Amino acid sequence: MKSGMQETATALIAATNAFDVDTALALFAIDTMIDDPSTGHRFEGRAGVRDYVERFFVGYHTVTRILSLEEMGANRARLRVDFTGGFGHEIGHLDLTIDAAGLITRIDADLE
């Protein structure tokens, strides 16, 4: 049986791989934040998440594959992911934090 964190992470990757921005957005809390130093930006709130997904997943045709998922308590996990797309190929990390409802409140993203 998958944990809530595993379900949220899997749903996020499935939505971004399908370039389904609205489904991806529904996984995030209203006051969420994505910090991604590889882009040079922080993305705040759902409007920020929309910008992030549209620009870096849809825009680059990014396909993500989960290489590993390490749960760090009930509401945090580190995903090691493989990204391919119009930019080439990268390996990175997505540190996800979710709330009690299973919505993503924060992602700290970085490349290896």
N, C-alpha and C positions, 0 to 999 in steps of 0.2 A: 504494500500500500504506500502511495506517495504521501509525503508530508505536504503541508500547506505551502511551504517554501518551494519544494520541488514542483508542485503544481503551478505556482505563480511563475517560476523561472521558465518552465517548459512552455507555458502559455505565452509569455513575453517573446521568447525566441520564435515560436510558431507564428505569432502575429507579425513580427518584423520580417521574417523570412517570406511571408505572404504579401509583404508591403501593405498590410492592413492597418493603417494609421489609427482608425477609430477603435478597433479592437485592442490595439496596444494601449491607447490612451485610457481605456476603461479599466486597465490594470493598475493605474496610478491614483494615489490620493490627490486631492485638490492642491494641497500645499507641498507637493513633492519637489525634489531637486535632483538634478543630474550634474555631477562634477566630472568633466572629462578633459584632463590636461592635454591630451593629444589633439584636441580641437582648439585649445586655447580659450575655452568658454565654460561657464556654468549656465545651466538651463533651469529656470525656476517656474513652478506651476505647470498646469497642463498645457498652457500656450507654449512654454519652453520645451516641454516634452514633444509636442507636435512639431516644433521647429527642428529639434534634434532628430526625430525619427524621419521626417520628410527629407532633411538635408543629408544625413549620413547613412541612412538605410535605404530609403527609396531612391534618393539622388545618385548614390553610388552602386545601386543594385547589390547591396551587401547581403550575403548569406552567412548566417552564424551557425556554428555547430558547437554544442556543449562538449568539452573534453572531460571536465570533472566538475563536481558540485560538492563543496565542503560546507556543511551546516555549522554555524558558529552560534549556537543557541537557537531558541524557538523563532526568532524573528530576523536573523541575519545569515547570509551565506555568501561564499565566494565562488563564483563560476570562473573557470578557466575556459576560454572560448577561442575558436578558430574562426577568423573573419576572412572571407574572400569577396571580391567585388571589383568595381571599376578602378580602385586604387591599387589592386594587387592582392597580397596575402599578408595577414598579420595574426599574431597570437596575442591575446590580451586577457584582462581580468575584469569582471563585473562584480562589485561588492554590492549586494542587494540588501536593503532593510525593508521589512514589511510591517504594517500595523496589525492590530488584532483582527481586522476584517480581511486580511490577506492582501491589502493594497500596498503597492510600492510607495514608500515615503522618501527613499533616497537610493541613488546609484552612484557609486564611485567607480569610474571606469578608467582604465589605463592599459597601455600596451606594454608588452615585455621588452 
